[in-house]
Amino acid sequence: MSSNQIRFNRGITPSVDLIRFWWSFLFLIALMNTWRLAFLVSQYEFLDAEKWDIYLKSFLFGIRLDAVVASYLMLPLGVVLLAQLFNAKRSFLKHLLNVYFSILILLVSLLNIIDIFVFKEFDTHLNFLTLNSYLWQKDSMLFIFEEYPVWPVIGGLLLLSGGVFTLYWQVSKRIKGGSGSVLMRIPYLILSIFILGSTIRGGWQERPIDWGFAMFSSDFTANQTALNPLFYFGRSVVQFSSEGKADELTQYYDTEVAFRTSRKLLEDPRMKFVDEVSMTRKIDSASARDYNIILIILESHTAAFTGYLNRDLPSATPNLDRMARQGIAFTNCFANGIRSAQGIGSIIMSWPTLPGLPLISRTESVNQVPSLGSALKAIGYSTLFMYGGDTQFDNMNGFLTIHGYDRIIERSDFDPGLSGTSWGVYDHSVFIRGLEELDKASKPALLTLFTTTNHQPWEIPPEYEALIPVFPDSLFRQGQVHRSMAYVDHALGEFMEQASQRDWYDNSIFVFIADHGLTVYKSAFAKIQNAHIPLVIYAPGLSLEPQTIDQPVSQVDVAPTLLGLIDYPQTFTFFGQNALSKKSGLACKVIGNEAFWVQDDYFYFERFGQETALYKIQFSIEGAVFEPVSDPQLFNQYQKNFRSYLQTASTQFKTFGKEKY
């Protein structure tokens, strides 16, 4: 026997295949911990040297999730091992292990590399919704290949995987073991099945372990380091690939009980419900006022860099700030989701984001789902949606086409010589086209203009370089977002200046709102801060007194507020409120398999099926202090409001085009 071979005690004599099986299992855990270290290093700008002990615990907590992933990955080989129980002389597990592991090492490493980039961009691990919404999209793939060193990374990945496999193979080939009789192998196999069964469910607790186990501390980075990205991705596929599974998350009460609670929350003295089974309402008015509505959805405009909302950082939005002072400024507006598709759905449909796919991608949206476009088209408005990118992205084109928009102008409709980013032509070109379209539009008109430049790669056109100030390092992207936001605001200022010289200007209502926020803050409560977005209504011809509204609102409130301003004469079915007359402020945001609810000055948080909490919000959102609420009566009240609202939104969304329940 070679002196460098690994041989086990002859008295124990497990089979060589069994030893290699468990050596491979441990090797997978070691590999995943190596990538965990790489992930932690990638978050270096958010690390605190004094928290080294917490980061160390990330590895200890993470091993349990690693073992779950390793167990699933080893299952195919476990079946082969079982088959060889009665045919030990034909051992082909060794060769199968080599082939399987060469592929496995490559895939595990690839997914971890992708996860690191995804997390740096979106502040979330790779999940089903991110994969479905970004990786398979043409624009996303073009952006990835333009902005990231894809081919060098692939080359490095192949070299790395080859080196890792060589290490694995060198150890594996030196392992020796006994063959023994079938009776001697059976106890080892039973023990292996027991261990594998334990690790695959994360232990013998009442329910299999979930990703919430990794949330062991108040430190965001430590928790995310502990969370195995393959486990998280697999969990998201199981949870969200099926609509039925996603819908189960929102079923809390008897349908009628939830419905009545939701109706009470949405009561408005000016908007009366017209039946007992839906959210259909009608404004108490004689006839509509035919104001143009110019709805500008601002890509990634976070409240953190918006001057009228956060004075602690330099403002990137002087023009929006000016209109906020002269118009109606909302200081506590929140996005209903974390992606553009979710923001567009909530703004145009006045419906909250639900767990699962964005509403504009759901099959129910093909049914008679109301929208701002269809509501205004019904009273004679011409309707136009304008976007400098590809409206096939996120199913925007199909959704808008059947939801009341007469025309859709996208990247292919612009001069091909116009410059831009990988996501579309620069926003100043889109604003110029918007002026041209409004000049020739039949009146009244709805223009929904969606900007795109304030997005990765955070570039601005060369001709604006001298006009846009350079911002100091900030909380996110070292000032890049600050600067691209400032460019968009500058282009917006140019648009408004030129619009003020048009004859349709005084007969127009301008609305400015972000599609979602950005991950500027990293803390246990950052979900509410990162969801904080600007909302400004500016109507020079309405003679509205400038005012600031501090009650919580969200994107779903935009459409009913606009209908209230023009005294909309027909019925409409929206889930939002008129933000200018509602009695109680509220906002709901869904983020994957968790959500938050803001009502008055309370913040309710729920991780579906795992965790709930209620806090009192002290001070402004950016510098908010969250005080835990121990009063069970208050907790039950806000929990019931949130759950009823989300359940009813889900139930009612599925009834469009069908009989009501």
C-alpha positions as CSV (number, residue, x, y, z in Angstrom):
1,M,0.0,0.0,0.0
2,S,1.2,3.5,-0.9
3,S,2.2,5.5,2.2
4,N,0.1,8.5,1.0
5,Q,-3.2,6.5,0.7
6,I,-5.9,7.2,3.3
7,R,-7.1,4.0,4.9
8,F,-9.5,3.6,7.7
9,N,-9.4,1.2,10.7
10,R,-10.0,-2.4,9.5
11,G,-12.4,-2.9,12.5
12,I,-14.7,-0.2,11.1
13,T,-14.3,-0.9,7.4
14,P,-17.0,1.3,5.8
15,S,-17.1,0.8,2.0
16,V,-14.9,3.0,0.0
17,D,-17.9,4.4,-1.9
18,L,-19.5,5.4,1.4
19,I,-16.4,7.2,2.6
20,R,-16.1,9.0,-0.7
21,F,-19.8,9.9,-0.6
22,W,-19.4,11.7,2.8
23,W,-16.0,13.1,1.9
24,S,-17.8,14.7,-1.1
25,F,-20.5,16.0,1.2
26,L,-18.0,17.7,3.5
27,F,-16.1,19.1,0.5
28,L,-19.3,20.8,-0.8
29,I,-19.8,22.4,2.6
30,A,-16.2,23.6,2.5
31,L,-16.6,25.0,-1.0
32,M,-19.8,26.9,0.0
33,N,-18.0,28.4,3.0
34,T,-15.2,29.5,0.7
35,W,-17.7,31.4,-1.4
36,R,-19.3,32.7,1.8
37,L,-15.9,34.3,2.6
38,A,-15.8,35.7,-0.9
39,F,-19.3,37.2,-0.4
40,L,-18.2,38.8,2.9
41,V,-15.1,40.3,1.3
42,S,-17.3,41.7,-1.5
43,Q,-19.2,43.7,1.2
44,Y,-16.0,45.3,2.5
45,E,-17.4,48.8,2.4
46,F,-20.2,47.9,4.9
47,L,-18.0,45.9,7.3
48,D,-17.2,47.0,10.8
49,A,-14.0,45.7,12.3
50,E,-15.5,45.7,15.8
51,K,-18.1,43.1,14.6
52,W,-15.6,40.4,13.7
53,D,-17.2,38.0,16.1
54,I,-20.6,38.5,14.5
55,Y,-19.2,37.8,11.1
56,L,-17.6,34.7,12.4
57,K,-21.0,33.5,13.6
58,S,-22.2,34.0,10.1
59,F,-20.1,31.0,9.1
60,L,-21.3,28.9,12.1
61,F,-25.0,29.7,11.3
62,G,-24.4,29.2,7.6
63,I,-23.1,25.7,7.9
64,R,-26.5,24.4,8.8
65,L,-28.0,25.8,5.6
66,D,-24.9,24.6,3.7
67,A,-25.6,21.1,4.9
68,V,-29.2,21.3,3.6
69,V,-28.0,22.3,0.2
70,A,-25.2,19.7,0.2
71,S,-27.8,17.0,1.1
72,Y,-30.0,17.8,-1.8
73,L,-27.0,17.9,-4.2
74,M,-25.9,14.5,-2.9
75,L,-29.3,12.8,-3.2
76,P,-28.7,11.5,-6.8
77,L,-25.4,9.9,-5.6
78,G,-27.3,8.5,-2.6
79,V,-29.6,6.6,-4.9
80,V,-26.6,5.2,-6.7
81,L,-25.0,4.2,-3.4
82,L,-28.2,2.4,-2.4
83,A,-28.3,0.5,-5.7
84,Q,-24.7,-0.7,-5.1
85,L,-25.6,-2.1,-1.7
86,F,-26.2,-5.5,-3.3
87,N,-23.6,-5.3,-6.0
88,A,-20.5,-4.0,-4.3
89,K,-18.2,-5.6,-7.0
90,R,-19.4,-3.2,-9.7
91,S,-18.4,0.1,-8.1
92,F,-19.1,2.9,-10.5
93,L,-19.8,5.5,-7.9
94,K,-16.1,6.6,-8.1
95,H,-16.4,7.5,-11.7
96,L,-19.8,9.0,-11.4
97,L,-18.6,11.1,-8.5
98,N,-15.8,12.6,-10.6
99,V,-18.1,13.5,-13.5
100,Y,-20.8,14.8,-11.2
101,F,-18.5,16.8,-9.0
102,S,-16.7,18.4,-11.9
103,I,-20.1,19.8,-13.1
104,L,-21.3,20.5,-9.6
105,I,-18.2,22.6,-8.6
106,L,-18.6,24.6,-11.8
107,L,-22.3,25.3,-11.2
108,V,-21.9,26.1,-7.5
109,S,-19.1,28.5,-8.2
110,L,-21.0,30.1,-11.1
111,L,-24.2,30.6,-9.0
112,N,-22.1,32.1,-6.2
113,I,-20.3,34.5,-8.6
114,I,-23.7,35.6,-10.1
115,D,-25.1,36.0,-6.6
116,I,-22.3,38.3,-5.5
117,F,-23.0,40.6,-8.5
118,V,-26.7,40.4,-8.0
119,F,-26.4,41.4,-4.4
120,K,-24.2,44.3,-5.1
121,E,-26.7,45.6,-7.6
122,F,-30.0,44.8,-6.0
123,D,-29.2,44.2,-2.3
124,T,-30.8,40.7,-2.4
125,H,-29.5,37.3,-3.1
126,L,-30.3,35.6,-6.4
127,N,-33.9,34.5,-6.4
128,F,-36.6,33.3,-8.8
129,L,-38.1,36.8,-9.4
130,T,-34.7,38.3,-10.1
131,L,-33.8,35.5,-12.5
132,N,-37.2,35.6,-14.2
133,S,-37.2,39.4,-14.5
134,Y,-33.6,40.1,-15.3
135,L,-31.5,37.2,-16.5
136,W,-33.9,36.2,-19.3
137,Q,-34.5,39.7,-20.5
138,K,-32.7,40.8,-23.7
139,D,-31.9,44.3,-22.3
140,S,-30.5,42.9,-19.1
141,M,-28.3,40.5,-20.9
142,L,-26.9,43.3,-23.1
143,F,-26.3,45.4,-20.0
144,I,-24.5,42.6,-18.3
145,F,-22.2,41.9,-21.2
146,E,-21.5,45.6,-21.6
147,E,-20.9,46.6,-18.0
148,Y,-19.3,43.5,-16.6
149,P,-16.2,41.5,-17.6
150,V,-18.2,38.4,-18.5
151,W,-15.7,36.6,-20.6
152,P,-12.7,37.1,-18.2
153,V,-15.0,36.0,-15.4
154,I,-16.0,32.8,-17.3
155,G,-12.4,32.1,-18.0
156,G,-11.4,32.6,-14.4
157,L,-14.3,30.5,-13.3
158,L,-13.2,27.6,-15.5
159,L,-9.6,27.8,-14.2
160,L,-10.8,28.1,-10.6
161,S,-13.2,25.2,-11.0
162,G,-10.5,23.1,-12.6
163,G,-8.2,23.8,-9.7
164,V,-10.8,23.0,-7.1
165,F,-11.8,19.8,-8.8
166,T,-8.1,18.8,-9.0
167,L,-7.9,19.2,-5.2
168,Y,-11.0,17.2,-4.7
169,W,-9.8,14.4,-7.0
170,Q,-6.3,14.2,-5.5
171,V,-7.8,13.5,-2.1
172,S,-10.6,11.2,-3.4
173,K,-8.3,8.8,-5.2
174,R,-6.3,8.2,-2.0
175,I,-9.3,7.1,0.0
176,K,-9.4,3.4,0.7
177,G,-11.9,1.4,2.6
178,G,-13.3,-2.1,3.2
179,S,-15.7,-4.0,1.0
180,G,-17.3,-6.2,3.6
181,S,-20.5,-8.2,3.4
182,V,-23.9,-6.9,2.7
183,L,-24.8,-7.3,6.4
184,M,-21.8,-5.2,7.3
185,R,-22.8,-2.5,4.8
186,I,-26.4,-2.2,5.8
187,P,-25.8,-0.5,9.3
188,Y,-23.6,2.1,7.6
189,L,-26.2,2.7,5.0
190,I,-29.0,3.1,7.5
191,L,-26.8,5.5,9.5
192,S,-26.1,7.5,6.3
193,I,-29.8,7.7,5.5
194,F,-30.6,8.9,9.0
195,I,-27.8,11.6,8.7
196,L,-28.9,12.7,5.2
197,G,-32.5,12.8,6.3
198,S,-31.5,15.0,9.3
199,T,-29.4,17.4,7.3
200,I,-31.8,17.7,4.4
201,R,-34.4,19.2,6.7
202,G,-31.9,21.1,8.8
203,G,-32.4,19.0,11.9
204,W,-35.3,17.3,13.7
205,Q,-37.2,20.4,14.8
206,E,-40.9,20.6,14.1
207,R,-40.6,22.2,10.7
208,P,-37.7,22.0,8.1
209,I,-35.3,24.8,8.5
210,D,-36.0,28.0,6.4
211,W,-33.8,30.9,5.3
212,G,-35.0,32.9,8.4
213,F,-32.6,30.8,10.4
214,A,-29.8,32.9,8.9
215,M,-31.3,36.1,10.3
216,F,-29.5,35.6,13.6
217,S,-28.4,39.2,14.4
218,S,-29.3,42.9,13.9
219,D,-26.4,43.3,11.4
220,F,-27.7,43.1,7.8
221,T,-24.4,42.1,6.3
222,A,-23.8,39.3,8.8
223,N,-27.2,37.9,8.2
224,Q,-26.9,38.0,4.5
225,T,-23.4,36.3,4.7
226,A,-24.9,33.5,6.7
227,L,-27.7,33.0,4.2
228,N,-26.6,30.3,1.6
229,P,-27.5,31.8,-1.8
230,L,-28.3,28.3,-3.3
231,F,-30.7,27.6,-0.5
232,Y,-32.3,31.0,-0.9
233,F,-32.6,30.6,-4.6
234,G,-34.1,27.1,-4.3
235,R,-36.5,28.4,-1.6
236,S,-37.7,31.2,-3.9
237,V,-38.3,28.8,-6.8
238,V,-40.5,26.6,-4.6
239,Q,-42.3,29.6,-3.1
240,F,-42.9,31.7,-6.2
241,S,-42.9,29.5,-9.2
242,S,-46.4,28.6,-8.4
243,E,-49.0,31.4,-8.2
244,G,-51.1,29.2,-6.0
245,K,-48.3,28.9,-3.5
246,A,-47.8,32.7,-3.5
247,D,-51.5,33.3,-3.0
248,E,-51.6,31.1,0.0
249,L,-49.4,33.6,1.8
250,T,-52.2,36.1,1.8
251,Q,-55.0,34.0,3.1
252,Y,-55.5,34.9,6.7
253,Y,-59.2,35.3,7.5
254,D,-62.7,34.6,6.2
255,T,-62.9,36.4,2.9
256,E,-65.9,38.5,4.0
257,V,-64.2,39.6,7.2
258,A,-61.0,40.7,5.4
259,F,-63.1,42.5,2.7
260,R,-65.1,44.5,5.3
261,T,-62.0,45.5,7.1
262,S,-60.4,46.7,3.9
263,R,-63.4,48.7,2.8
264,K,-63.4,50.5,6.1
265,L,-59.7,51.3,5.7
266,L,-60.4,52.8,2.2
267,E,-63.5,54.8,3.1
268,D,-63.5,58.3,1.6
269,P,-66.2,61.0,2.1
270,R,-66.0,62.0,-1.6
271,M,-65.6,58.5,-3.1
272,K,-68.6,56.3,-2.3
273,F,-68.7,52.5,-2.9
274,V,-71.4,51.5,-5.4
275,D,-71.8,47.9,-4.4
276,E,-71.2,45.4,-1.6
277,V,-68.8,43.1,-3.3
278,S,-66.0,45.1,-4.8
279,M,-63.8,48.2,-4.5
280,T,-65.8,50.0,-7.2
281,R,-66.5,53.7,-6.3
282,K,-67.8,56.9,-7.7
283,I,-67.0,60.5,-7.0
284,D,-69.8,62.8,-6.0
285,S,-69.4,65.2,-8.9
286,A,-71.4,66.5,-11.9
287,S,-68.9,66.4,-14.7
288,A,-65.2,66.0,-15.3
289,R,-62.7,68.9,-15.8
290,D,-60.7,68.2,-18.9
291,Y,-57.2,68.8,-17.6
292,N,-54.2,67.2,-19.3
293,I,-52.5,64.7,-17.0
294,I,-48.7,64.4,-17.4
295,L,-47.6,61.5,-15.2
296,I,-43.8,61.3,-15.0
297,I,-42.4,58.1,-13.4
298,L,-38.9,58.6,-12.3
299,E,-36.6,55.6,-12.5
300,S,-34.9,54.8,-9.1
301,H,-35.5,58.3,-7.5
302,T,-34.8,57.6,-3.9
303,A,-35.9,60.0,-1.2
304,A,-32.4,59.9,0.3
305,F,-31.1,62.2,-2.4
306,T,-34.3,64.2,-2.9
307,G,-33.7,67.6,-1.3
308,Y,-37.3,68.3,0.0
309,L,-37.3,64.9,1.7
310,N,-33.8,64.7,3.1
311,R,-31.7,67.7,4.1
312,D,-28.9,65.6,5.5
313,L,-27.3,65.0,2.1
314,P,-26.8,67.3,-0.9
315,S,-29.9,67.6,-3.0
316,A,-29.8,66.0,-6.5
317,T,-33.2,67.4,-7.3
318,P,-33.4,71.3,-7.2
319,N,-36.1,71.4,-9.9
320,L,-38.3,68.8,-8.2
321,D,-37.7,70.6,-4.9
322,R,-39.0,73.8,-6.4
323,M,-42.2,72.2,-7.7
324,A,-42.6,70.6,-4.3
325,R,-42.6,74.0,-2.7
326,Q,-45.1,75.4,-5.2
327,G,-47.3,72.4,-5.5
328,I,-48.5,69.5,-3.3
329,A,-45.5,67.7,-1.7
330,F,-45.9,64.3,0.0
331,T,-43.2,63.6,2.6
332,N,-44.1,60.0,3.4
333,C,-44.7,58.3,0.1
334,F,-43.6,54.7,-0.3
335,A,-43.1,52.3,-3.2
336,N,-45.3,49.3,-3.2
337,G,-42.5,47.0,-4.6
338,I,-38.9,46.9,-5.4
339,R,-38.9,46.8,-9.2
340,S,-40.0,49.0,-12.1
341,A,-42.7,46.4,-13.1
342,Q,-44.2,46.5,-9.6
343,G,-44.1,50.3,-9.5
344,I,-45.7,50.7,-12.9
345,G,-48.4,48.2,-12.0
346,S,-49.2,49.9,-8.7
347,I,-49.2,53.4,-10.2
348,I,-51.3,52.7,-13.3
349,M,-53.6,50.1,-11.9
350,S,-53.8,51.5,-8.3
351,W,-53.3,48.0,-6.9
352,P,-50.7,46.9,-4.3
353,T,-47.9,44.6,-5.1
354,L,-48.7,41.0,-4.2
355,P,-46.4,38.1,-3.4
356,G,-45.2,36.4,-6.6
357,L,-44.8,37.8,-10.1
358,P,-45.4,41.5,-10.8
359,L,-49.1,42.2,-11.5
360,I,-48.4,43.4,-15.1
361,S,-46.9,39.9,-15.8
362,R,-49.8,37.9,-14.3
363,T,-52.3,36.2,-16.5
364,E,-55.2,37.9,-14.6
365,S,-54.1,41.2,-16.1
366,V,-55.4,40.0,-19.4
367,N,-58.9,40.2,-17.9
368,Q,-60.9,43.4,-17.3
369,V,-58.4,44.9,-14.9
370,P,-59.1,48.7,-14.5
371,S,-56.3,51.2,-15.0
372,L,-55.7,54.9,-15.1
373,G,-55.4,54.7,-18.9
374,S,-58.7,52.9,-19.4
375,A,-60.5,55.1,-16.9
376,L,-59.4,58.3,-18.7
377,K,-59.8,56.9,-22.2
378,A,-63.5,56.1,-21.2
379,I,-64.1,59.9,-20.9
380,G,-62.4,60.9,-24.1
381,Y,-58.8,61.3,-23.2
382,S,-56.0,60.5,-25.7
383,T,-53.5,58.2,-23.9
384,L,-49.8,57.9,-24.6
385,F,-47.0,56.0,-22.8
386,M,-43.5,57.0,-23.5
387,Y,-40.3,55.2,-22.6
388,G,-36.7,55.5,-24.0
389,G,-36.1,51.8,-23.6
390,D,-37.6,48.5,-24.9
391,T,-41.3,48.2,-23.7
392,Q,-41.1,44.4,-24.2
393,F,-39.1,44.4,-21.0
394,D,-41.2,43.2,-18.1
395,N,-44.3,42.8,-20.4
396,M,-44.9,46.5,-20.4
397,N,-46.0,46.7,-24.0
398,G,-48.6,44.0,-23.9
399,F,-49.9,45.2,-20.5
400,L,-50.2,48.9,-21.6
401,T,-51.8,48.0,-24.9
402,I,-54.8,46.3,-23.3
403,H,-55.0,48.8,-20.4
404,G,-56.1,51.9,-22.1
405,Y,-53.1,53.3,-23.9
406,D,-53.7,54.3,-27.5
407,R,-50.0,54.7,-28.4
408,I,-46.8,53.4,-26.9
409,I,-43.5,55.2,-27.9
410,E,-40.3,53.2,-27.2
411,R,-36.7,53.1,-28.1
412,S,-37.3,51.9,-31.7
413,D,-39.5,55.0,-32.3
414,F,-36.6,57.4,-31.6
415,D,-33.9,58.5,-34.0
416,P,-31.4,55.7,-34.0
417,G,-28.6,58.3,-33.9
418,L,-29.6,59.4,-30.4
419,S,-27.2,58.4,-27.7
420,G,-28.1,56.6,-24.5
421,T,-27.2,53.8,-22.1
422,S,-27.8,50.1,-22.6
423,W,-31.3,50.6,-21.1
424,G,-32.4,53.3,-23.6
425,V,-32.0,56.8,-25.0
426,Y,-31.0,59.5,-22.5
427,D,-33.9,61.1,-20.7
428,H,-33.5,64.6,-22.1
429,S,-34.3,63.2,-25.6
430,V,-37.4,61.5,-24.2
431,F,-38.6,64.8,-22.5
432,I,-38.1,66.6,-25.9
433,R,-40.2,64.0,-27.6
434,G,-42.8,64.4,-24.9
435,L,-43.1,68.1,-25.6
436,E,-43.6,67.3,-29.3
437,E,-46.3,64.8,-28.6
438,L,-48.2,67.0,-26.2
439,D,-48.1,69.8,-28.7
440,K,-50.0,67.7,-31.3
441,A,-52.1,65.6,-28.9
442,S,-55.9,65.8,-29.0
443,K,-57.1,67.4,-25.7
444,P,-57.5,66.3,-23.0
445,A,-54.4,64.0,-23.0
446,L,-52.8,61.6,-20.6
447,L,-49.0,61.3,-21.1
448,T,-47.2,58.7,-18.9
449,L,-43.5,59.2,-19.3
450,F,-41.1,56.7,-17.8
451,T,-37.5,57.8,-17.4
452,T,-34.6,55.3,-17.6
453,T,-31.2,57.1,-17.3
454,N,-31.0,56.9,-13.5
455,H,-30.2,53.2,-13.6
456,Q,-27.0,51.1,-13.8
457,P,-24.5,52.1,-15.2
458,W,-25.4,55.5,-13.8
459,E,-24.0,57.4,-16.9
460,I,-25.0,60.9,-18.1
461,P,-24.6,62.2,-21.6
462,P,-21.3,63.9,-22.4
463,E,-23.0,67.2,-23.3
464,Y,-24.3,67.5,-19.7
465,E,-21.0,66.7,-18.0
466,A,-20.2,70.4,-17.4
467,L,-23.8,71.2,-16.2
468,I,-24.1,68.5,-13.5
469,P,-22.1,68.9,-10.3
470,V,-19.9,66.2,-8.9
471,F,-21.2,64.9,-5.6
472,P,-19.1,63.6,-2.8
473,D,-19.1,60.0,-1.7
474,S,-22.5,59.1,-0.2
475,L,-24.2,56.1,1.2
476,F,-24.6,54.4,-2.1
477,R,-22.6,54.2,-5.3
478,Q,-20.1,56.9,-4.2
479,G,-22.1,59.7,-5.7
480,Q,-22.9,58.1,-9.1
481,V,-26.6,57.8,-8.3
482,H,-26.5,61.4,-7.0
483,R,-25.1,62.6,-10.3
484,S,-27.4,60.6,-12.6
485,M,-30.4,61.7,-10.5
486,A,-29.2,65.3,-10.9
487,Y,-29.0,64.9,-14.6
488,V,-32.6,63.6,-14.8
489,D,-33.7,66.5,-12.6
490,H,-31.9,69.0,-14.9
491,A,-33.6,67.5,-17.9
492,L,-36.9,67.6,-16.0
493,G,-36.3,71.3,-15.3
494,E,-35.6,72.0,-19.0
495,F,-38.9,70.1,-19.8
496,M,-40.9,72.2,-17.4
497,E,-39.4,75.4,-18.5
498,Q,-40.3,74.7,-22.2
499,A,-43.7,73.4,-21.2
500,S,-44.5,76.6,-19.3
501,Q,-44.4,78.4,-22.7
502,R,-47.0,76.1,-24.3
503,D,-50.7,76.9,-24.4
504,W,-51.6,73.6,-22.7
505,Y,-49.4,74.2,-19.7
506,D,-52.0,76.0,-17.5
507,N,-54.5,73.3,-18.3
508,S,-52.3,70.4,-17.1
509,I,-51.7,68.5,-13.9
510,F,-48.1,67.2,-13.5
511,V,-47.3,64.3,-11.3
512,F,-43.8,63.2,-10.4
513,I,-43.3,59.9,-8.6
514,A,-40.5,57.2,-8.5
515,D,-41.0,53.7,-9.7
516,H,-39.1,52.4,-6.6
517,G,-36.5,53.4,-4.2
518,L,-32.9,52.3,-3.9
519,T,-30.9,50.3,-1.3
520,V,-29.2,53.3,0.3
521,Y,-29.5,52.1,3.9
522,K,-28.5,48.8,5.3
523,S,-30.1,48.0,8.7
524,A,-32.8,45.9,10.2
525,F,-35.4,48.6,9.3
526,A,-33.9,49.7,6.0
527,K,-36.9,48.3,4.0
528,I,-39.0,51.2,4.9
529,Q,-36.3,53.8,4.4
530,N,-35.2,52.3,1.1
531,A,-38.9,52.3,-0.1
532,H,-39.2,56.1,0.7
533,I,-39.8,57.9,-2.6
534,P,-40.8,61.4,-3.8
535,L,-44.4,62.3,-4.9
536,V,-45.2,65.8,-6.1
537,I,-48.3,67.1,-7.8
538,Y,-47.9,70.4,-9.6
539,A,-50.9,72.0,-11.2
540,P,-50.3,75.6,-12.2
541,G,-53.8,76.1,-13.6
542,L,-55.7,74.5,-10.7
543,S,-55.0,77.4,-8.3
544,L,-54.2,74.8,-5.5
545,E,-52.6,76.2,-2.4
546,P,-49.1,74.9,-1.9
547,Q,-49.2,72.3,0.8
548,T,-47.2,69.5,2.4
549,I,-48.9,66.2,3.3
550,D,-47.2,64.1,5.9
551,Q,-49.7,61.2,6.1
552,P,-48.3,57.9,4.6
553,V,-49.3,57.3,1.0
554,S,-48.1,55.0,-1.7
555,Q,-48.1,54.5,-5.4
556,V,-51.6,53.0,-5.4
557,D,-52.9,56.4,-4.3
558,V,-51.8,58.3,-7.5
559,A,-54.7,57.3,-9.8
560,P,-57.6,57.9,-7.4
561,T,-56.1,61.2,-6.4
562,L,-55.9,62.3,-10.0
563,L,-59.5,61.2,-10.6
564,G,-60.5,63.3,-7.6
565,L,-58.7,66.4,-9.0
566,I,-60.6,66.2,-12.3
567,D,-64.0,65.2,-10.7
568,Y,-64.1,61.9,-12.6
569,P,-67.7,61.3,-13.5
570,Q,-67.8,57.5,-13.9
571,T,-67.3,54.6,-11.6
572,F,-63.8,53.2,-11.1
573,T,-62.3,50.2,-9.3
574,F,-59.0,51.1,-7.7
575,F,-57.5,49.9,-4.4
576,G,-55.9,53.3,-3.5
577,Q,-57.3,56.3,-1.9
578,N,-57.6,60.0,-2.8
579,A,-54.5,61.2,-1.0
580,L,-56.0,64.7,-0.6
581,S,-59.0,63.6,1.3
582,K,-58.3,60.2,2.9
583,K,-58.8,60.0,6.7
584,S,-56.0,57.7,7.5
585,G,-52.6,57.3,5.8
586,L,-51.4,53.9,5.0
587,A,-48.9,52.2,2.7
588,C,-48.1,48.5,1.9
589,K,-45.0,47.1,0.4
590,V,-44.3,43.5,-0.6
591,I,-40.6,42.4,-0.9
592,G,-40.4,38.7,-2.0
593,N,-41.7,36.7,1.0
594,E,-42.0,39.6,3.4
595,A,-43.9,42.8,3.6
596,F,-44.3,46.0,5.6
597,W,-47.3,48.1,6.5
598,V,-47.2,51.8,7.5
599,Q,-50.3,53.3,9.0
600,D,-50.3,56.6,10.7
601,D,-47.0,56.5,12.7
602,Y,-46.8,52.7,13.1
603,F,-44.7,50.3,11.2
604,Y,-45.8,46.6,11.0
605,F,-43.4,44.0,9.5
606,E,-44.2,40.5,8.5
607,R,-42.0,37.7,7.1
608,F,-44.7,35.4,5.8
609,G,-45.1,32.4,8.0
610,Q,-42.1,33.2,10.2
611,E,-41.9,36.6,11.9
612,T,-44.2,39.6,12.8
613,A,-43.4,42.8,14.7
614,L,-44.9,46.3,15.3
615,Y,-43.0,49.5,15.9
616,K,-43.8,53.1,16.6
617,I,-41.9,55.4,14.2
618,Q,-40.2,58.3,15.8
619,F,-38.9,61.3,13.7
620,S,-38.6,61.5,9.9
621,I,-38.1,58.3,7.8
622,E,-34.5,58.9,6.9
623,G,-33.5,59.3,10.5
624,A,-36.3,57.3,12.0
625,V,-36.1,55.5,15.4
626,F,-38.3,52.4,15.6
627,E,-39.7,51.7,19.1
628,P,-41.0,48.2,19.6
629,V,-44.7,48.1,20.6
630,S,-45.7,45.6,23.3
631,D,-49.4,46.5,23.5
632,P,-51.2,43.4,22.1
633,Q,-54.3,45.3,21.3
634,L,-52.4,47.7,19.0
635,F,-50.5,44.9,17.5
636,N,-53.6,42.9,16.7
637,Q,-55.3,46.0,15.2
638,Y,-52.5,46.8,12.8
639,Q,-51.8,43.2,11.9
640,K,-55.5,42.7,11.0
641,N,-55.5,45.9,8.9
642,F,-52.4,44.7,7.0
643,R,-53.5,41.2,6.5
644,S,-57.1,42.1,5.5
645,Y,-55.8,44.6,3.0
646,L,-53.3,42.2,1.4
647,Q,-55.8,39.3,1.4
648,T,-58.6,41.4,-0.2
649,A,-56.2,42.8,-2.8
650,S,-55.2,39.3,-3.8
651,T,-58.8,38.0,-3.8
652,Q,-60.3,40.9,-5.7
653,F,-57.5,40.9,-8.3
654,K,-58.5,37.4,-9.4
655,T,-62.2,38.4,-9.8
656,F,-61.7,40.9,-12.7
657,G,-63.6,39.7,-15.7
658,K,-65.3,37.0,-13.6
659,E,-68.3,36.9,-11.2
660,K,-67.6,38.5,-7.9
661,Y,-67.5,36.3,-4.8
